[in-house]
Amino acid sequence: MRFSPRHLILVAAYGTVSLAACSGGTGAPVAPIHPDGSTPTATPVASAAPSAVPSATPIATAAPTATPVRTASPAPTASPTPVPTTAPTTAACGFNITEISLPAGSNPDYITGGPDGNLWFTENGTNKIGRMTTTGTLTEFPIPTANSGPFDITPGPDGNLWFTEFNSGKIGRITTAGTITEFTSANFFRPWNITTGPDGNLWYTDNSSGAIGRMTTSGVASPEFAVQGSGAGDDREPYGIVAGPDGNMWITDFLGAIDKMTTSGTATRFSIGSSEPDVIAVGPDGAMWFTLSFQYAIGHVTTGGTVAFDPTPSGGPQSYSNGIAAGPDDAMWFALNASAIGRITTSGSVEECPTPTQVPGGTTLPFGMTKGSDGEMWFTENEVSKIGHIPTVAVPVSIRRSAAR
């Protein structure tokens, strides 16, 4: 089994915990954490008032270059339609979860909806890109570079899918027909997460340099932008990235900050103390919602930089979260490390429900989360090589609590 460096961080800390039953059905009200410093006893998360530290110095590198590696993509392999397994609705969980098994050792990371109406995901364990219809038909496309470390994937503005190769230090492009082109450049090193920006370019976080990169759809990478001054990047670890409704890029820094960056590279930093922000996505309220590694909460930040946290119900190691995405029901859906899926509304209702597969003493590692073209939620389970599906998204039975915003 292969792990990305991110998986090694997560599993090493809490890889032996599991969620045996639903959480969130009858819990007592819990107040959210806000930047004023108030902290409920139910959660260890502490927040700090946002502080803006402008920085706009790009990292000096060579002039933009694009070096596509135009190798012929290996022939796709079509797998038999997987048979889903279903967890019945329970009194504590208001939504069903089904699972579709992938070939053994696939170890899927991130997942997204494609412009063709299919689901697209990276298979870190088998070095492939997976394409699945919403009815479960799977086709896999091998990546030309061996052991490339495919990680994040996103729809591009050009009608293709774009993905990062963490191990090889490349960015890949795959057409909806499965043709793969890989790009290398002196202007990026180890791309991590990737998304489309409001300027029609691809934006990505670079783990090696601790900076933010930008690439055109023709594969030209610009010099990277620092998220905090310039230098070696040992005080920065940008990870998640998303285009906000304000026309800026919003970035999580694993070392305890949220960064706002203009498309010209000017960055403003909002410190969130000891919290460790992970994946970030735009919510139905126009705020950016983010998960936290090794903290038991979901955070959100307004375009003005106001940060707040909402504790997750179970409040233990099994509660730290990975991927997050907006659903069709005015709520955010997120993947919990120990075999569970969570849902939080913008008014503060939270629920967690277990996946059908449970690993005694371990985790299925739910990881990426997305809304499919069918309007339903889909997610990956890295440890057990499955794709999870929530067939009917409805307002579930939830923990109700006050949530002053």
Residue, then its C-alpha position, 0 to 999 in steps of 0.5 A: m500500500r502506498f501513502s502520500p506524505r499527507h497520509l503518513i502524517l495523518v495515519a501516524a497520529y490516529g491510524t488506530v482509532s475507529l468510530a463504532a457507532c453514529s455520533g450526533g443523535t442526542g448530544a447536548p448543545v455545544a457553543p461554537i468557538h469564535p475569534d473572541g477567545s471563548t472556548p467551550t469545554a467540549t473541545p480543545v480548539a482555541s482560536a485567535a483574532p485574525s491578524a493581517v500580514p500583507s506580503a506580496t513578494p514572489i519567490a524569484t525563479a527562472a522565467p516561466t517555462a512549460t515543458p510538457v511530457r507528451t508521452a502516449s497515454p497507456a490504454p485505459t482499463a475498464s473494470p466490471t461495474p462494482v457492486p455497492t454495499t449499503a448501510p441502512t438508515t438508523a435513528a441517529c443518522g438521517f442519510n444512507i451511505t453506500e460504497i463501491s469497491l475499486p481494484a485492490g490497492s487503488n488507495p484513492d485520494y481526492i475526487t471531483g465532478g468532471p465536465d462530462g458528468n462523471l466522477w474523477f479521482t486519483e488512485n495513489g496506490t496504482n498510479k492511475i486516474g479513475r473515471m466513474t459514472t454516477t451508476g458505478t461504471l469504472t474506467e482507469f487511466p495509467i499515468p505515464t510517469a511511474n510512481s508519480g504520486p497522484f494526489d489532488i484533481t480538479p476541473g479546469p477552465d478548458g474542459n479537462l481535468w488537472f491533477t498534481e503528481f506529488n512524487s514526480g513534481k509534475i502537474g498532469r492534464i487529462t482529457t475526458a477521453g483519457t489522454i494524459t499530458e504531464f508538465t514540468s517546470a523550473n517554477f514548481f517543485r512538489p505541487w499538492n492541492i490544485t484548483t481553478g482560479p477566477d483568472g482562468n488559470l490553475w492555482y496550486t500549493d507547493n509543499s516543497s517551496g511553501a509557496i503558491g503556484r499558477m499555471t496556464t491551461s497551455g502548461v506555462a507556470s509562473p514564478e511562485f508567490a510567497v504566502q508570508g514574505s520570501g525565503a526558504g519556506d520553513d515557516r510555511e506549509p500551504y495545503g488547501i486552496v480554493a477560489g473565493p466569491d470575492g475573486n481572491m484565492w484562499i489558502t490553508d497553511f497547516l502551521g496555523a493560518i488562512d491566507k487570502m491572495t489576489t490573482s496578482g500575488t498579494a497575500t494577507r494572512f489571518s492567524i488562527g493560533s494552534s489550529e491546523p487547517d486542511v482542505i478548504a471549500v466555498g460554502p453556500d453562505g459565501a464563507m470559506w469552510f475548512t477542515l482541521s487536522f488533529q483538531y476536533a472542529i470545522g472552521h470557516v472564514t468570511t471574505g473579511g477575514t473573520v474566523a470561527f470554529d464549530p466543534t465536531p460532536s464526538g470530540g475525540p481523535q476519530s473526529y479530525s477531518n479531511g475533505i470538505a465540499a458544499g452539498p445541494d442542501d445548503a450544508m457542508w459535507f466532510a470526511l472524518n478520519a475514522s470511517a465516518i462522514g459529517r454534515i454541518t449546516t451554516s446555522g450550526s447543526v452537526e451530525e456524523c454517521p459511520t461508513p458501511t465498512q468499519v476496520p476494527g482498530g483502524t480506519t477506512l480513511p475517508f479522504g476526498m469529498t465532492k458533489g457529483s453531477d447527480g447532485e449527490m455527495w461522493f467521497t473516497e475511502n483511501e485505506v479500503s480502496k472504495i468510493g462512497h456515495i450518499p444516494t439521497v441528500a436530505v436534511p438529517v436528524s441533527i444535533r441542534r445547538s446555538a450558533a451565533r455568527 
